[in-house]
Amino acid sequence: MAQDNIFSGLKVVDVASFIAGPAATTILSDFGATVIKVEPPGIGDPHRVSWMTPPFPVSDRNYPWQLVNRNKRGIALNLKDPAAHDVMKRLVEWADVLVTNYPPKVRKALRLDYETLAPLNDRLIYADITGYGDQGPEADKPGFDITAYWARSGLMHVTHDEGSPPTIPIPGIGDHATASTLYGAIVTGLYRREKTGKGGRVGTSLIAEGAWAAGEFIEGALNGGKFYPQHNRRKPPNALINPYRTSDDRWLLLVVQGKDFAGFARAMGQPALAEDPRFADRKELARNAAALVDVLDPLFASQPLAYWKKTLDEARVIYGVVQNAHDILADPQMLANKIFMPVRDPSVGAQFTVSSPLHVAGVEKAEPRRAPRLGEHSKEILSELGFSPADVDRLVSAHAVAADGVKS
């Protein structure tokens, strides 16, 4: 672990499952926080088995677990057992931050609700995350990123082409975005604690994060906006913001502002396009978008991606390559900006992992360590919380705590 990092000495209890909550505590751990992961005995956090569930990429390594639980220690605690309540009480008294994503009714049943825990530690930052918010008729409804973030927010409605059904995005997009927001809420709570000396409750939800991500779209609806039809790349509202296929069956996404159209036309070897009355201004470009696509499609299809990257870069035309997995791993920009962190622990397997998406100048993130096995540190943590060896044996014998779990 990096020494004297930003959050060195910050103590975090992660009582969350799947991705969004745990990924927020991972960001804290990247900057030195001590994180204890609390899981139920048996299967533990269900995210331990996500790697075996389509559409997660097939691998012989449990990479999703490692990604969002690196740097943590783990305890398996049966919160349904009254004997475990004293353990949770001591964890709360020890902690600066507690993160949970249990629905409100479940939290209350497990005595994990804010009203129960806040009196135990008036400096505690209690951070909760839900699928659909903690108020209203669906407060206790389970939510995943594809249901609450993607579908409910309208994002899934607009991120597919005309005539095609909604599609399933890659796993965890909404979760990781929400994790960053939850991290921001936690840090905001910590800042307020510095000013007031008091902890408090902070949080977010997948549905709120989805609405924020779709904010331009939803704000348009709030202001009576008239929406364009579902995107059709052959008949788009704007042919200069549209994907095009190259001769080697790759795609690039063009983003050309009207003021740059003449330079783009020259780069395409078609300077006369800038003088064509069909494309003379924004209004005409919109009216004749399909005609411009008919011109651009065969041009882009005549050369491979490498040619167009060189040509468009030289002309300073804005575009993005639709990258595949091979491209991403070899992307020099990602490597130069340390978006992939090196992993030295051979037990992890991979030599790199995806870094959390923020940096602080002059601060190195903690070296990624192996994610905990289920109950791996239970006895060690209990001892640090002040339980005697006899107490530890009693808790384990009573099945309130599970220890030394099998490899995940």
N, C-alpha and C positions, 0 to 999 in steps of 0.2 A: 504494500500500500504506500502511496506517495505520502511523505512526511510533511507536516506543516502545510497541508493543503487548505483550501478555502473552508471546507467543512470538517476538517480534522477536529475530533472531539464531539461532533454532532452525532447524537444517538437516535436511531430510527428503528421503529418497529413496523414491519411490512406484514399486515394481516390481509393481504389482497391476493386475488387469483387472476389467472390468465395474463393479460398483457398490460393494459393501461396503467393500473395502479402500481404493479411491480416495476414497470419501466420508469416511472417517475422516481422511485427510490434508487433505481440503477443510476440515473443521472446524478443524484446526490452522492452515491458511492463513487462515481467517477471523479468527484472532487473531494474525496477523502472521508465521507461520512461512514460511520459504523452502522451497518444495517443487519438486523436480525429478522430472518424470514420465518413467519409462523404459519405452519400448515397442519391440516388434520392428519392424524395417523391413517395408515392404509394407502390410498392412492396419492394423498397429498394434494397439492395444487393441481387441478385437472390439466393445466398447461404442460405438465410433465409428459403427457402422452399426445400432445398436439402434433408432434413431429411425425406420428404414424397415421395422421388423418389427412386425406386429400382435401384441398389442393396444396398442402405444404409440400415443397420439393422433397423427393425421396432421398434419404441419406442414412448411413449407418451411425451417425452421430446425432445426439439430441441437441441440435443447434438452437432451436427456439428457446429452450430452457436456459441455455448458456447465455444467449444474447440478453435476456431481460432479468437474469438473476446472478450475473457475475458479481464477484466481490462481496457476496453476502454469506452470513452464517445461518444455519437452519436449525429450528426446533420444531418437533412434531407435538402438537398440543391439542388434546381433545376438549374443545371448548364447551361441549355438551355435558361434560363431567364436572360437577361442582368442585372436585378436588383440584381442577385446573385453574379455578378462578383466582386462587392466591398467586399462581404463577403469572397470570395476566396482570394482576394488580401490581406486582413487583416490576413487571416489564413497563407498565405505564408510568410508574413512579421513576423509573430509570430513564425513560425516553424524553427526547425533545420533540419528536414527531411521530405520529402514528398514522398509517395509511390503511384504509379498508375500502373494499368495494362490495361488501355484503349489502343486500337490499335492506331498507329500514326495519322491516318486521323481523328479519333474521338477526340483524344487529342487536335489536332489543332482546330477543330470545336468548342470544349468546352473551348478553351483558357487555356488548361492544359499542353500544350507542353513546353518543357524546354526553348525554345527561348523566350516564353512569360513570363514565371515565373521567370527565373534566374535574370533578371534585378531588380526584386522587392526585392531580398534578396541575396546579394553576398556571404553569408555564408550557403545558403541552399544546402543540399545534396538531389539532385533530383534522386530518385531511380525508375527505370521503369522495368517492366517485360512484356514480350510478349510471344506469342505461338511459333513464328517462327523467332524471331529476328526482329530488326527494319529496316533492309535493305532487298533489293531483292523483287521479284515479289509477295511473300506471306507475306510481312510485315504486311498487314492489315487483314490477314486471322485469324479468331478466332481459338484458339487452346486450347484444354483441355489436361489434363495429359495423358489420354488414347490415344489421337490422336497424339499429338506432342512429348510427352515424351516416351510413350510405343511403339506405332506403328511406328512412323517415324524414331526412333533411331535404330530399329531392335530388341529391347528388346523383343517385343511381338512375334517376329519370332522364337526366340530360347527358350522361357520359356514355352514350352509345349512339350509333348512327340511325338515321331514319329507316324504318322497316325491320330493324333487328331488335330482339328482346333485350331487356336489361341483362347485364352480365355480372358475374361474380368477380370482384377485384381481388388482387393478391392479398393474402391474410395480413391483418394487423395495421393497415394504413391508418384507419381512424383511431385505433388504439394508441399508436405511437404519437400521433398528433395530440391526442387528448392527454397523454402522459406528459408531454412538454408543457401543456397548459396547467396540469396539476402541479408539476414542478414549480411553475411560476406562481401558482397560488400558495404553495408551501413557503417559498422564499418571501413572498409578500407578507405572509403571516409571521415569519421569523423577523422581518424588518419591523413590523408593528410591535412585536414583542420587545425588540431592542428599545423602542420608544416608550412603551408603556409598562414593560416588565411582566405583562400578562400574555398567556397563550390565547387560543381561540380556535374557532372552527372555520375551515376553508374547504373549497371543493369545486367540482365541475361535473359534467355529465357528457356522455357520448352524443346525446341529442343536441346539447348546447354547442358542443364542438363542431358537429355537423352543420348546424345553422350558421356558425361563424365562418366555416369553410365555404359555405354556399351563400355568404353574406351579400355579394353583389347581385346574385340572382333573387334572393328573398327580399332584399331591399327594393329591388325593382318592382316586385309584387306589392310591397307595402306602399309604393308610390304610384300604383295604377299603371305600371309599365305594360306595354304590348310586346309579347314574347315572339321571337322568331320560331319557325317550325323546328322540329328535331333536325339535328345537323345531317346534311347529306353532302359529302365531299364533292360530288359532281355538280351540285347546285347549292353552294354554301352562301351564307349572307355576305361573306368576304373571302374572295379567292386568294387574298394575300395573307390570310391567317387560315391555313389549310394544310393537310398532309399531302405529300406527293411521293410516288414510288419511283425508284431509280432502276436502271437496267439490271442491276444485280439483286433485285427483289428486296431492297432495303427501303425504309421510309424516312423522310425528314419532314419536320414541321416548319413551315415557312411563317415568318412573322415580319411583314414589311409594312411600315407606316406609309401613308400616302405621300408624304414629302420625300420619301426615299425611292419612290416608284421608278423614277428615271434612271437612277443608278442601278437598280435591280434589273431593269430592262436591258441596259448595256451589258451587265454581267451575264445575262442569258443569251447574249448575241442577237437581241431583238430590240435595238434602240427605237425602232419605229413604234413600238407599243406605247411609248410615252407620248406620242403625238396622235395616237388613235383616239378619235372623239368618243368612242365607247368607254374609254378609261380616263377621261380628261380630268375628272374630279371625284370626290368621295361618292357623290350621288350617282354618277355614271358607273363608277366601279361597282357599287352595290347592285345597280340595275342590271349590269352585264357580267356579273360574277361567273355565271355558268359558261359564258363565252370565253372568259379569260382562262378558266380551268381547261377548256378544250384546247387552248393554245399551249398552256404550260404542261399539261400531262405528257404529250409526246416529247417535249423538250427534256423534261426530267427523265423520262423513260429511255432516252437515247444514250445516257452515260451512267457509269457506276457511281456509287456513293463517294468514293475517294475523289473523283473528278469534281463533283459538286461541292464537297467540303473545301477543296482548294480554291475553286472558282468563287464561291460565295464568301469565303474568308478574305480573299484578296480584295473583294469589292465591299467588304464590311457590311454584308447583308446579314440580318439576324435570322437565325434558324436554329433548330435543335434536332439532333439525330435521335430517332427512336431506337434506343440502345437495347441490345439483348444482354443476357447474363455475361457472356464472354467480353463484350465491350465494357461493361460496368467494372469488372474485375481488373481490366487493363487500363482503365481511364486515368491518364496522367494527372488530370485536374483533381480527381478524388485522392490520388496518392499524394500529390503535392500539398493538399490541405488537410492531410491526416484524417480523412473521413474513415479510413480503415486503420484501426489500432493494431500494432503488433502484439501477439500473444506468445509468451515464452514458455508457459506451462505445457509440457508435452501431453499431460493427461487430458487437456482440452481437445487436442487433435488439430484443429485449424490453426494456421499461423497468423491469421488476422481475424478481427471482429469489427462489426460496424460501430463506430463511435457515436456517442450522443451528440446532438446537432448544435451544440453551442460551445464556444471557446472563450477563454479569458486570456488576454495577452500576458505573456510572462508566466503562465501557470500551466504545468503539465498535469494531465489527468493521471489518476491512479492506474497502475499496471493491471490489466484485466486478469482476474483470478478465476479458478474453476467455480462454477455455481454449486451450491451445496446439495448433497444427497439428502434424501428425506430423513430428518431426525439426526443428521450427522453430528451436530454440535449440541444436542439436547442436554447431555450431562454437563458439558463444559459451561453452557449458558446458565443452567440452574445453579451451579456452584458459584458463578460470578454474581448471581442475584442473591446469594446468601443462604441458599439451601444447604443443609448438612448432607453428608453422604447417606445417612439413614433416611433423610427426607427424600433424597433423589431416588433411592431404592424403593421407597414406599410409593412415590408417584408413578414410577415405571411399572411396579407390580400391580398397581390399581388401574393401569392402562389409561391414566390421565395424560401421561407423556409417553411417547415412543422414542427410542434411542437407537442410534447406529443402524439407520435404514440402509436398504440395499441400494446399489448403484442405480441411478435413474437413466 
